[in-house]
Structures are given as C-alpha cells and as structure tokens.
Amino acid sequence: MIEKIKLEWFSNIKGDILAGIVVALALIPEAIAFSIIAGVDPMVGLYASFLIAVIIAFVGGRPAMISGATGAMALLMVPLVRDYGVEYLLAATVLTGVIQILFGVFKVAKVMKFIPRAVMIGFVNALAILIFMAQVPHFLGINMVTYIFVAVTLAIVYIIPRFFKAIPAPLIALVFLTGAAIFGGFELRTVGDLGTITQSLPSFLIPSVPFNFETFMIVLPFSFALAIVGLLESLLTANIVDDMTGTSSDKNKEARGQGIANFVTGFFGGMAGCAMIGQAIINVKSGGRTRLSSLFAGVFLMFLIIVLGEMVIQIPMPVLVGIMIMVAIGTFDWTSFNYLKKAPKTDSIVMVATVAIVVYTHDLSQGVIAGVVLSAIFFVAKISKIKVQEKLLEATHYQVQGQLFFASVDDFLDKFDFNVEDKDIVIDFTDAHIWDDSGVGAVDRVVLKFRENGNKVEVVGLDTGSQKLIDQLAIFKSDNAKLPTH
C-alpha cells in the first residue's frame, strides 16, 4: 500500500509540480471561455476546474489526467441555463455526479471495447481541430503584435526543449512573454478581457431549486446527457494518456471518480465537468506523471486566482494561444494520412465521418456515437455474406457457409430452389453458425417449404450454440409444424 502511494503521488515530485503550474495557467482562459459558452459567471467554470481537478486527483482512476470545465459539457448546458437559470445547472451537476457514480458501479468501462480504432483516431483528430479552432478568435485579425507573440511562443515551446528541459518550455514562455508584455506596454488582449475574476474561495451551498418531481424531470435529461458525454470524453482521454505514458488505468474507478467530483462540485457553485484532453496532454508533455500533478494544478489554479489574481488577468492571450496551438499540433495523429491510404475503405470512411461530425457539431459524443454506429453497420454488412452450395449426392446436399442472422436471412433464403418434389434433402451447417431468432426462423422457413412438396429434410452439422437455439425456437421439429401465415 505504501509503495503504491509513493508511486502514484511522490515518484515524480519536481516534474509534477512544474507541470501543474503550466496546466493551472492554461486552465484559466479555458474555464472562463467555457463559462461564457454555458451562459454563466466565469467563476462557475473556474470553481469547477479547481474542485474537479483536486477531487479527481484522489478518487480518479487515471493518474496525471486533468479534469475540469469543458466545452463539450458547456454546450449541453446552454438551454438549461437559458430557460431555468444557474441554480438548476447546479442541481443538474449534482444529479450528473450521481448518474456517473452508478455507471462506474455497474462497470460502464466495458463499453470502451465497442469503440473501434478508426473512431478513436477520428476522435483525437477532431479534438485537435476543435482546440485549434477555439484559438482562432483570440489571435486572427487583431494586430501584428499578437501574431508576433504567438510566433515567439511557438518558437520557445519547440526550440527550448532541445537545449534545456529542467523547466517546461510553456512555463518559460508564459513567464518571459508576460513580463515582456507588461513592461513593454504592448497592445495585447489579456486573460482579464475574457471576464471578471473574483478573488474568493468557493463556499458550500445547496442549489436553490424546488425539491420536487417536476424539478427532477427538468434536470434529468440534461444530467443524463452530461453524464454520458462526460464519461465518454473522460474514458477516451484516459486511453490516450495510457498510450502516451505507457501505463494502464482503472476506467471504472475513473467513472466513479468523475461522478464524485461532479456531485461535490454542484454543492460549491461549479458546473459539471470531465477530463480535458488538451490540458491532460499539456500535463504529460510538461512532465506530469502522478496524481500530484492533478492536485497541484487545481490548488495552484486557486492560488493564482486568490493571491495573484491581479497578475493573472495581465497574462497575454497570444501566449496561451501559442501553447494551445502546440497542444493541437501534438494531439493530431499525423500518421492518420498514411492510415487513410492503407486501412480498409470502411475504416477510412468511419474515421473521416467521425472527424467531420465532431467538427461540424462541436459535440464529441455525436461524432463518436455516429462512428460506432457506422462501424457496426459496415461490420454487419461484411459478415452478412452467406454461401449455400448445392451438391447432388445420394441426396440433394446444401452446404451452408457463413453467419446466419437477421442481416443475412434474405440472402440465405434466395439460395434454395423450393420447386423440387419427393426428394431427400440435407442442409449442412458444419461451416456456418446461427446467431439469433431471425436465423432460426429462416431455417424453419426453408425446411417447412421443402416439406410442403413432400421432400424429406434433414438439418445436420449444427455446432453447440446453433443447436441450442434450434432446440429452443425452431418450429420444424414439431410433428404438426406449419409455416406461419404472416
């Protein structure tokens, strides 16, 4: 137990603290921006990022992953805040936490195995594009000084690590260029231009909503959507961090942890949140590896707001934009262009569709769900091809090859000539498998139609699973079996 605590908390102290500082600075404009999207005060997003980052450090299943207020969640909150107000959002945040805890208890992480690699690649690439697009309004068409600061930031974060790695390059860029902007008097947009920052800690409050069934039914659809989107983004991000660090994580524990974090956050004036892939990548690339990095990011965020609030609002936006552009470039899977050439066409279509839908809707969940559904359709189409070869031996012998289920039933039925009379017929399933009631119904139909013309029919070669279904559901085994009239 002691060794596990040391490994998860204190095995990389310097790297985690420095990474946490960089992440905290990057969290501020993001949290404010997402609060504005949701239609709430900037402090609602900042409190959420502080609380969720700190809580998830203790109860999450993926060390070094950063969670807080996110754009995907903020978009879902807009109608609720607009129609009912921020108090209903806080109530929805509490209920979101409860739902996510239940998902974790019932092992929701199992659904991750149903997300194909093509969807994962599309998810990552779409996220990189969205991160870049979110930066465009902060630097495009403002002034030449802004472009220069973005360019210098990118130069620092890419060049400095080649010669000096003791301090994360993004942190060097933030300190150096913020000082240059303040003392040089350059005309630049700053963090303070995004919204007002209140220098105070969050306080406990119970959402001021009627505690009745009507309120529950108002917030339930929003809470359920927030829970699904939050877990989907968190578990996919956990997979990405797993790959980046070469380590594994407990996805069910992460689901429960996200739920606990959101449940508590709702009682302290914060909006619902989830894992933040951009900040998680910043954390890992800056040297963060343990839970300490997540904890320090949240704690330092509050320190910045309460103690250094006057300085924080002077951080130039072009510097943060440069850092986030670096994140977008690092997030994008550049090998996916080669993947498009080599992968099966269906996988390429799934990847491109996932990217297109996410970028168009700005909703990660819609793209991922569409990608999974499209993959399922292509998979069903691929395995629904079934062959039936007719051989004239002592009896008319039909050799079935393939998977017989709802999608292959029509092709299966088309392979038989039902006009023969008074023949011995053998239908051989040695190279086939029956998967569902539709498959059993198709076998029934073939056997009973042959029998209507006086043929003697025998079904052979069934494996254990197919035989069990036939025994349970088949009509043709009954002495007085007849085809259904519908």
N, C-alpha and C positions, 0 to 999 in steps of 0.2 A: 504493500500500500504506500509506504514512504517513498519507495523508488518510483512508483507511478506518479505521485505528486511532484517529485523532483523533475521527472521527465516532462510532465505536462505544464509545469509552471516555471521552473528555475533552471532549465538546461540551456537557456539562450538569453540571459538577462539583458545584456547590452543591446543585442540585435532587436529584441522585443521592445525595449523602451524607445529606441530611436525610431523604429517602425511605427510604434504607437503615436509618437509625436507627429510624424508625417500624415498618418491616417486622420488624426484629430483635426489637423488643419484642412485636410481635404473634405472632411465631413461637414464643416460649417456651411459652405456655399450650397452643397448638395441638399442638406437638411432644410435650409431656408427656401431654396428653389422648389423642393417638393411640397413644402407647406403652402407656398403660393399657388401651386397647381391644385392642391386639395381645397384651397379657399379658406385656410385657417391662419392664425397668427404664426409668425416664424418660430416662436418659442415652442410651439406644439411639436414641430419637427425636430428642433434641437433637443428638447427634453426626451423625445422618443429615441433619438440616436444615442444619447447619453445612457439612458436607462437600459435599453435593449443590449447595447454593447457590453455594459457592465454585467448584467444578469446572465447573458449568454456565455460569458467567459466562465461562469461557474457551472451552468446547467446544460450547456450545449454539447453536442457530440463530435464537433469538428474543431479542434484547437486551431488558433490563428485565423479563423474565419470571422469577418467583420459583419455585424448586422446592425440595422438602423432603419430610419425612414427611407423609403424607396419610391421611385417614380411609378413603377408598376402598381404598387398599392395605392399611391396618391390618386391615380386616375380613377380607381374604383370608388374613391370616397367622394368625388365631386357631387354626384346627385344627392347623396345623403346630407352633406353639409349644406348644400344649396336649399334643400327642401325642409330640413328639420333642425339644422344648427350643429354647433360643435359638441354640445353635450351628448347628442345622440351618437356622434362619432366616437366619443369616449366610451359610451356604453357598448357600441359595436366592437370596439377594440378589446374590451373585457371578454365579450362573447367569442370573438375570434380566438382569443387565447384558450378558452375552454374547449372549443372545437378542435384546435390543433393538438391540445393535450390528449384528447380522445383518439385522434388519428394516430398519435405516437403510441398510445397504449395498445391500439389494435394493429400495430405493425404496418403503417402506411408505406414504409420504405420498400416494401415488396413490389410496389407498382413501378419502381425505378427500372426493373428488369424488362419492362414493356416499352421502354423508350429506346429506339434504335440509335445506332451510332450516327447515322445521317441526320437525325433530328438534333442530337447533341451538338454536332458540328454547326448546324444551322442556327441553333440557339446561341452558341458562342459568337458566331459571326454577326448575327443580328444585334446582339448586345453591344458588340464593338462599334457597329454602325450607329446605334442609338446614343452611345456615350459620346461619340464624335459629334453627332448632330446636335446634342444638347449643349455643346460648347460654342457652336457657330454664332448664336445671337450675342455671345459675350465678347466676340472679337471682330466679326466681319462688318466692314463698313463703318468702323468707329473712328480711328485715326491711325496715322503711321506709327506713332509711339507704341500703340497697342500691339501692332504687328511685330515691332522690334522686340518688345518684351516677351511675346510668345516665342519668337525665334530664339532668343537668348536662353529662355527657359529650356527649350528642347535641346539646345546645344549643351547646356550644363548637364541635364539628366542623361544624355547619351555619351558625352565625352569624358566627364569627370570620373565615372566608374572604371575607365581604362587605366587610370593612374592612381586613384585614391578611393578606397572602399570603406574606410573606417566610419564615415558618416554617410547616410543615404543621400544620394545626389538630389532628390526632390527637396529634402530639408535644406540643403545648401542653397538651392535655387530660391526657396521661399525666403530665407533669412537675408541673403545677399540682395535680391531684387526688391524685396520690401523696403530695406534700408535705402537702396538707390532711389526708389520711387518717392519715399518720404523726404529725404534730404535734397533730392534733385528737383522736387516740385513739379514732376511731370503730370500732365493731364491724363489721368487714367481712371477707369471705373474701379471701384473697390468693393469689398465684401459688404461694407456698410450701405452701399447703394441698393442692395437686394432687399433689405428690410431692417426693422428696428430690433436690436438685441437688448433684452432685459437682463441685468446682472444680478440674477437671483436663482436659488436652487428650486427644483420642483417641490411642491407640497402635496400631501395626501388629500384627496377629495373624492367623494362619491358622485358619479355623474348625476346631474340634476335633471332626471327624467322620471316620468310616472312609472312606477314598478308594477306594470300590469301586462296582460296578454297582448294588448294592442301594440305596446312598445316593443315587446319581444318579436312580434310578427313584422314590425317595421325594420328592425335592425338585423333580423335573422338572415334574409337574403344577402345583405351586404357582408355580414360576418362570415357567412359560408363561402362567398366568393373571395373575400380577403384571405381566409384560411387556406383555400385551395391554391390561390396564386402565390401566397407567401411560402407555403411548403414546397410547391413546385420549384420556385426560384431558389429556395434555400437548399434543397436536396441536389439540384443540378449544380449549384455553386459549390457545394461540398464535394461533389465528384470532380470538379475542375481543380479545386485546391488539393484534393487527394492526388491527382495526376501531377500537379506542379511540385508537390513536396515528396512524392513517392511514399506516402503513408496512407493508412486507411482510417475510416471514421465510423462511428455508430450513428447511422441515419435515423433510426427510430428514436434514439436519445436526442438527436438534433431536433426532430419534430416535437418532442415533448418540451425541450428547452425553448424553442421558438414560442410555443404555447404559453409557457410560464412567463416568459419575457413580455409578451403582449398583454397577458392577464394583469400583470403588475403595472405595466405602463399606462393602461387605461385608467387606473386609480391615481395617477400622478400627472395627469394633464397631457399625456403624449398620444400620438397617433399610432396605429398599427404599423409594424414594420417587418422586415425579413432580412435575409442575407443580402449583402451588397457586393456584387461581383467586382465592380470597379475598385472599391476600397479593399476588398479581400486580396485582389491582385497587387494593389499598391503595397499592402502589408507584407505579402510574401516576397515581392521583389525588393522591398526595403530591408528584408532580413527577419521579419516576424515569423516565428515558428510555433510558439506555445500560447496557452491561454492568457499568459501575462500580457501579450501584445494587444489582445482584445480588451482586457481590463484597462490597460494603460491608455488605450485610445479613447475609451469612454470617460475615464477620470480626467485625462488631460483636456478633453473637449470642454468639460465643465470648468476646469481651471482657466482655460482660455477665455471663456465667456464671463466668469465672475471676476477674476483677478486682472486679466489682460484684455478685457472687452474693448477698451478704447484703442488698443493697438491692433486687435484683430480686425476691427472694421476698416483699418487702413491697408490691409493686405490687398495688393492689386489683383484684380480678377484675371488679367492676362497670364500671371504666373500660375494660378490654379488651372486655367485653361490649358496651358502648356503641359502641366503634369497629367491632366485627364486625357489629353491627346496622346501622350505617351502610353497611358493605360489602354486606350482604344487600339493603338498600333500593336501593343503587346498582347491584347486579348484576341485580336483577329487571327484565325488559323490560316496562315498564308499558304499552307500546303493543300488547302481545300481546292485551289485552282487545278492542281495536279490530280486531286481526288475526283474532280468532275470528269476528267478525261479517262481515268482508269476504272472507276466504280461502275457497277451496273447502272443502266439508264434510270431505272426506277429509284435507286438510291440518290442519284444526282437530282432527279425531279423533287424528291422529298426534301433534300437539303435546301434547294433553291426556293421551294414553296414555303418552307419554314422561315427562311430569311425574309422573303417578300411579305408574308402575312404579319410578322412581328414588326417590321419596319413601317408597314402601312398603318397598322392599328396601334402601334406603340404599346402593345399588350403581349408580353412574353407568353402568357398562358394560352392565348388563342393560337399563336404560331406553333407551340409545342403540341397542343391537342390536335390541331389540323395535321401536323406532321405525323403524329402517331396514327391517326385515322387513315391517312393516305398510305402509310406503310402497311397497315393492316389490309387495306383494300388490295394493294399490289401483291401482298403475300398470299391472300386468299385466291386472287386470280392466278398466281403462279402454281399453287398446289392443287387447284381445282381441275387441272387437266387429267382426265382419266381415259385409259385404253381398255377396249374389250376386243379380244381376238377370237374369231370363230374357227374351230378346228373340227373336221369331220372324222371322228374315230369310230369306236363301236357305238358311241352316242354322239350327239351334237355337243361339242365341248366349248364353252365360253370361258376364256382365261381373262380375268379382270386384273388390271394393274393400275394402282394409284390410290388416292384417298377419296372415299365416298362420304360426302357430307352435303349440307344444304346448297353449296355453290356448284357442286359437280353433278347433282341429280339429273338435270336435263340432258347433259352430255351422255350420262350413263344410260338413260332410257332410250336415247336415239340410236344406240349401238345394236339393238336387238330387232330381229325380224319376227314379229308375232303371228305371221300368216301360216306358219308350219303347223301340221296336224299329226297326231298319233306318233310322236317321236319321243325317244329317250334324250333328255337334255340335262347336262351337267354345267352348273355355274361355279367356277373355281375362284375362290378368293385368297389363294395362297400368297399372291403378290399384292394384296390390297388390304385396306383397313376401313371398317365402318365406324364413323365418329359420332353420329347423332341420330335423332329420331327421323330426320328427313332421309338419311341414308337407309335406315331400316324400312321406311315407307317405300322407297324406290325398289328395294329388293322384293318387298311384298307385291308391288305392282307387277314386276317382271314375272315372278313365279305364278301369281294368280292369273295373269293374262295368258301365259302359256298353258296353264291347266284348263282354261275355258275351252281350248281347242283339243282337249283330250291328250295333251302331252304329259309325260311323266317327268317331273323336275326334281333334281337333287342339288342342294347347295352344299359345297364342300370347301375345305381349306381355310375355314374361319379361325383367326387367332383368338386368344382368350378374351380380349376386350370386345371384339366384334361378336363372338359367340354369346357373351353375356347380354349385350344389347338385343340380339336376335331373340334370345330366350325370354327377355323381359317384355319386348314390344312387338315382335312380329305377329302378324295375323295368319300368314300362310301355314303355320304349324298346327293350326286348329283344323279339326276334321271337316267342319262346315264353313271353312273360310271363304269369304267372298270379297271382291273389290268394293271399297266404299263408293257410294253413288255420287258423292260430291267431287 
